[in-house]
Amino acid sequence: MKKAILVILVLSGIQNITAQSEDALIRETLTKYIDGSTGGQPKLLKEAFHPDLNLYYVKNDTVRTWSGNAYIADTKEGKPTGETGKILSIDYTNDAAMAKVEIAYPGKTPYIDYFMLLKTNDKWTIVHKMFTKKTK
């Protein structure tokens, strides 16, 4: 009985460590996005984004698409935007995750970004992004 309890405790501890490390890895990828986008570091965006990523948003009641490559190209090296970003939530199962991030510029309405991420070769990558302005 003591061995069974010990095994359960060890396995629970391993699950908690794994969950913490997965959360940390996802946060690392999201932080690359935030720092790359707000800090003028396109290299970080390339590390965070899947090469085929597109961004989706609504303008004039129509779904619009912006290629990830164009988004990265619009990010000027060494030119911070003055925005700040914070991770609002993360949810994942196995190798699939979704996350919510707020990007804010002082005095303006913040944006909310929704991400889908996938994990391959022990690395999380943003494969999809949607964004909208935050409503009050």
C-alpha positions as CSV (number, residue, x, y, z in Angstrom):
1,M,0.0,0.0,0.0
2,K,2.8,2.4,0.9
3,K,4.5,1.7,-2.5
4,A,1.3,2.4,-4.4
5,I,0.9,5.7,-2.5
6,L,4.5,6.6,-3.3
7,V,4.1,5.8,-7.0
8,I,0.9,8.0,-7.1
9,L,2.7,10.8,-5.4
10,V,5.7,10.5,-7.7
11,L,3.5,10.4,-10.8
12,S,1.5,13.4,-9.6
13,G,4.8,15.3,-9.1
14,I,6.0,14.5,-12.6
15,Q,2.6,15.6,-14.0
16,N,2.9,18.9,-12.2
17,I,6.5,19.5,-13.3
18,T,5.5,18.6,-16.9
19,A,2.5,21.0,-16.7
20,Q,4.7,23.8,-15.3
21,S,7.3,23.3,-18.0
22,E,4.8,23.2,-20.8
23,D,3.2,26.4,-19.5
24,A,6.7,28.0,-19.3
25,L,7.5,26.9,-22.9
26,I,4.3,28.3,-24.2
27,R,4.9,31.5,-22.3
28,E,8.4,31.7,-23.8
29,T,6.9,31.5,-27.3
30,L,4.3,34.2,-26.5
31,T,6.9,36.4,-25.0
32,K,8.9,36.2,-28.2
33,Y,5.9,37.4,-30.0
34,I,5.2,40.2,-27.5
35,D,8.9,41.3,-27.4
36,G,9.3,41.0,-31.2
37,S,6.1,42.9,-32.0
38,T,6.4,45.7,-29.4
39,G,10.2,45.9,-29.3
40,G,11.0,46.1,-33.0
41,Q,12.6,42.6,-33.1
42,P,11.4,40.8,-36.3
43,K,13.9,37.9,-35.6
44,L,11.9,37.0,-32.5
45,L,8.6,37.0,-34.5
46,K,10.2,34.6,-37.0
47,E,11.1,32.3,-34.0
48,A,7.6,32.4,-32.6
49,F,5.6,32.2,-35.8
50,H,5.1,29.2,-38.1
51,P,6.2,30.2,-41.6
52,D,2.7,29.8,-43.0
53,L,1.0,31.8,-40.3
54,N,-1.7,34.3,-41.2
55,L,-3.4,36.9,-39.0
56,Y,-7.1,37.3,-39.2
57,Y,-9.3,40.3,-38.3
58,V,-12.6,41.9,-39.2
59,K,-12.7,45.3,-41.0
60,N,-16.0,46.8,-42.4
61,D,-17.8,43.6,-41.4
62,T,-15.5,41.5,-43.6
63,V,-12.9,38.9,-42.5
64,R,-9.4,40.1,-43.6
65,T,-6.2,38.2,-43.8
66,W,-2.7,39.6,-43.2
67,S,0.2,37.2,-43.9
68,G,2.6,36.6,-41.1
69,N,5.5,37.4,-43.5
70,A,4.1,40.8,-44.2
71,Y,3.5,41.4,-40.5
72,I,7.1,40.5,-39.8
73,A,8.3,42.7,-42.7
74,D,6.2,45.6,-41.2
75,T,8.1,45.2,-37.9
76,K,11.0,47.7,-38.0
77,E,14.2,46.4,-36.5
78,G,15.2,48.3,-33.4
79,K,12.1,50.5,-33.5
80,P,10.0,49.8,-30.4
81,T,6.3,50.7,-30.8
82,G,5.7,51.9,-27.2
83,E,3.2,49.2,-26.7
84,T,3.1,46.7,-23.8
85,G,1.9,43.2,-23.9
86,K,0.7,40.7,-21.3
87,I,-0.4,37.1,-21.4
88,L,-4.0,36.8,-20.2
89,S,-4.6,33.1,-20.5
90,I,-3.2,29.8,-21.8
91,D,-4.9,26.4,-22.3
92,Y,-3.3,23.3,-23.7
93,T,-3.7,19.6,-24.1
94,N,-0.8,17.5,-25.3
95,D,0.7,19.3,-28.3
96,A,-2.1,21.8,-29.0
97,A,-2.6,25.1,-27.2
98,M,-4.5,28.4,-27.4
99,A,-3.7,31.6,-25.7
100,K,-5.0,35.2,-25.2
101,V,-2.7,38.2,-25.1
102,E,-3.4,41.9,-24.7
103,I,-1.3,44.5,-26.5
104,A,-1.8,48.1,-25.3
105,Y,-0.5,51.5,-26.4
106,P,-0.9,54.2,-23.7
107,G,-4.1,56.2,-24.2
108,K,-5.4,54.0,-27.0
109,T,-7.9,51.0,-27.0
110,P,-5.9,47.8,-26.5
111,Y,-5.9,44.9,-28.9
112,I,-6.7,41.3,-27.9
113,D,-4.8,38.6,-29.7
114,Y,-6.0,35.0,-29.8
115,F,-3.4,32.4,-30.7
116,M,-3.4,28.8,-31.7
117,L,-0.1,27.0,-31.0
118,L,1.3,23.5,-31.8
119,K,4.3,21.7,-30.3
120,T,6.7,19.9,-32.5
121,N,10.3,18.8,-31.6
122,D,9.8,20.1,-28.1
123,K,9.1,23.6,-29.4
124,W,5.8,25.6,-29.3
125,T,5.0,27.6,-32.4
126,I,2.2,30.1,-33.1
127,V,0.3,28.7,-36.2
128,H,-2.7,31.1,-36.1
129,K,-3.5,34.6,-34.9
130,M,-6.8,36.5,-34.7
131,F,-7.1,39.9,-33.2
132,T,-9.6,42.5,-32.4
133,K,-9.9,45.8,-30.4
134,K,-10.9,45.4,-26.8
135,T,-14.3,46.6,-25.9
136,K,-14.9,48.4,-22.7
